[in-house]
Amino acid sequence: MRIAHVISDTNIGGAGRYLLALLPGATTHDWQITVYAPEGALAAALRSQGIARVIPLPQGECSFSFGLWRWLLHRLEPADVVHTHASLAARLVAKHKGYPVVLTRHTLGPDLPPGGYKGWQRWLHRWVAVNLSDAVIAVSEACRQRLLAEGVPESCVRLIYHGIDPTPYLSATRAGWRQRLGLTATEPVLITVARLAPVKGLKFALEAAAILQRDNIPFTWLFVGQGSELSSLQEQTAALGLGQQVRWLGYQTDIPGLMAAADIKILPSLQEALGLVILEAMAAGLPIVASNVGGIPELVQDGQSGILVPPGTSIALASAIKQLLADQSRASSMGLVGRQRVLAQFTITRMWQQTDAVYRQVGGNRRCN
């Protein structure tokens, strides 16, 4: 099958990592893949993967513009399925050309207004879903429920959890990154892998770090990722006197190695459709401390594979971290439970198989209605 992916991201965020994980399924499912993406870190990573042909988009971080629509109208090649990642321009062009469209919803979107959307708003969401998509993939049950609340017909929505290949996380060694970072073998290491954006709640992580420091609890906290909030977060780090405990590592490719070097994974998001980095940390055998929002409770069983806290509460976040640092046996047990859960329920092969089934369905014109 000829599969065309259209994604507007320049950097590698959740949607980009989803795409990088999905494309290797081409080897077992006969996908001939072309990716339309703007130049940037994501396009470079896609090229280095060597699976898809990458065609540069003229604009990045843009779901729709008339220029992008005209460009795609002339350059989008024939495809059996066009798989979009929030690109409205691509959906409009694909449907104009008669190509089946799959949309993956990677985020929950803005908060619903009190009482939910009005009738005309639900009608509009329903019209867009029915007329511009043949199927909408939700990455979590929370995401699926949000789509339904917006008015998207249930017949349109397919729940497909993100899957990961656990092999790199099972084989990664602890000593290499610890030595590279100048860490001892025993000092407590916390890790947060996230896009540096307000929705990730990282300012609350720094406030929690200040509480740990105040209480004389030793730790080093690694922040991995890039984004618009880097400068303000670094200023907050300095203002809180956390220069010795907090390290900003930027974009990194060896996530399995960094996870292996850590003891606890923290994700203080204010909103999260799923949380791919949580699956990666669980595969690495780390206990999780995360916000009880969105799709995170679908991954982390509170009290079994981690501790869930209310979003935006640095005191609760610090308390959960203290509990796990004080009880290594409990932390190790949680990490083992999380790893077994990933191996049983969140495999990459399942993600490939379920996505291929959607492709075959929409390719056979059995669209939602």
WOTA-V907384 format. One line per field, one symbol per residue. phi: phi as a letter, one per 20 degrees, with the letter a starting at -180 (. if undefined). psi: psi as a letter, one per 40 degrees, with the letter a starting at -180 (. if undefined). A space follows every 10 residues. Layout:
BEGIN
phi=???
psi=???
END
This chain:
BEGIN
phi=.eddeccefe eedffffgff fffffffdcl eddcddbffq ffgffffffm ddeddfffcd lcfbbfffff ffgecfegbf bdddcnefgf ffffffenef cddeeecenf gffgnnffgf ffffgfffff edceadedeb ffffffffff offgfeecec ffdcefgfef efdffgffff emeffdffcd ccdafecgfe mfffffffff fffgemefac deddqcrfeg ffffffgffe mdgeddcdem fceefgffff fedbdccege bbfbogffgf ffffnefdcb feclegffde egnddrcdcf fmcfffffff fggffecfff ffffffffff fffeccefff ffffffffgf fffemeefb
psi=hhhhhhheid igaddddddd dddeeddeef hhhhhhiiia dddddddddf dihhhhieii fhdhiddddd dddeehihid hhhigehddd ddddddefhi hhhhheidai iiiheaiidd dddddddddd deieihhhei ddddddddde ehidedhhhh ihiihedddd eiiddddddd efiieeihhi hhhihgidee fddddddddd ddddefhhih hhhhiiieed ddddddddde fedddhhhea hidgdddddd eidhhhhfid ihdcgddddd dddefiihhi igibedeedh hhedeahhii ifgddddddd dddddegddd dddddddddd ddddefiddd dddddddddd dddefgii.
END
